[in-house]
């Protein structure tokens, strides 16, 4: 695993402590945490340690959980789903219309400035993580995961 480093228990605890600070979430994730040179965090099951990965050419492995940023941890959609139900802080409920805007890759306007990263949810579903800046929630949904309305699908080059 050339670009991936397995985090030791101290490094894993630092990530869990950061999540506790950001989202007031108390959990112990029973996974091995990996990090790449871009500070992206991946989770894998402990069973994977039984495989000799040094014999394979592996760039990424496991579930993309989030990214370490200088001002916190920005969770992936799956990362927000893993910790969301336990989060007590920085969770923002979106309307149906706001949710559709989010999935289209648009930013969401907010009335008050909320510092740091936010978990976004619609009803019981966690749909990602954004950052509030200048009265808007910055959208980090990757282009390949965005949903375009039928009227705009012709704009995609195949």
ChimeraX attribute file (.defattr): number of C-alpha atoms within 10 A of each C-alpha:
attribute: neighborCount
match mode: 1-to-1
recipient: residues
	/A:1	16
	/A:2	13
	/A:3	12
	/A:4	20
	/A:5	14
	/A:6	16
	/A:7	15
	/A:8	11
	/A:9	11
	/A:10	9
	/A:11	13
	/A:12	18
	/A:13	13
	/A:14	11
	/A:15	18
	/A:16	18
	/A:17	16
	/A:18	17
	/A:19	20
	/A:20	16
	/A:21	13
	/A:22	21
	/A:23	21
	/A:24	15
	/A:25	19
	/A:26	15
	/A:27	13
	/A:28	9
	/A:29	12
	/A:30	10
	/A:31	14
	/A:32	19
	/A:33	24
	/A:34	25
	/A:35	21
	/A:36	17
	/A:37	10
	/A:38	11
	/A:39	14
	/A:40	20
	/A:41	27
	/A:42	23
	/A:43	20
	/A:44	17
	/A:45	12
	/A:46	11
	/A:47	9
	/A:48	12
	/A:49	10
	/A:50	7
	/A:51	9
	/A:52	9
	/A:53	12
	/A:54	9
	/A:55	8
	/A:56	10
	/A:57	9
	/A:58	12
	/A:59	10
	/A:60	16
	/A:61	13
	/A:62	15
	/A:63	16
	/A:64	19
	/A:65	23
	/A:66	21
	/A:67	19
	/A:68	16
	/A:69	11
	/A:70	6
	/A:71	9
	/A:72	15
	/A:73	22
	/A:74	26
	/A:75	26
	/A:76	24
	/A:77	21
	/A:78	17
	/A:79	23
	/A:80	23
	/A:81	21
	/A:82	15
	/A:83	18
	/A:84	24
	/A:85	14
	/A:86	13
	/A:87	19
	/A:88	13
	/A:89	15
	/A:90	18
	/A:91	17
	/A:92	15
	/A:93	16
	/A:94	18
	/A:95	12
	/A:96	11
	/A:97	8
	/A:98	16
	/A:99	18
	/A:100	16
	/A:101	18
	/A:102	24
	/A:103	20
	/A:104	18
	/A:105	19
	/A:106	18
	/A:107	19
	/A:108	17
	/A:109	15
	/A:110	13
	/A:111	8
	/A:112	11
	/A:113	13
	/A:114	17
	/A:115	11
	/A:116	16
	/A:117	22
	/A:118	23
	/A:119	27
	/A:120	24
	/A:121	21
	/A:122	14
	/A:123	10
	/A:124	10
	/A:125	13
	/A:126	23
	/A:127	22
	/A:128	23
	/A:129	29
	/A:130	25
	/A:131	18
	/A:132	20
	/A:133	16
	/A:134	13
	/A:135	14
	/A:136	18
	/A:137	22
	/A:138	20
	/A:139	19
	/A:140	19
	/A:141	20
	/A:142	12
	/A:143	10
	/A:144	6
	/A:145	10
	/A:146	15
	/A:147	16
	/A:148	16
	/A:149	10
	/A:150	7
	/A:151	7
	/A:152	9
	/A:153	10
	/A:154	10
	/A:155	8
	/A:156	7
	/A:157	5
	/A:158	4
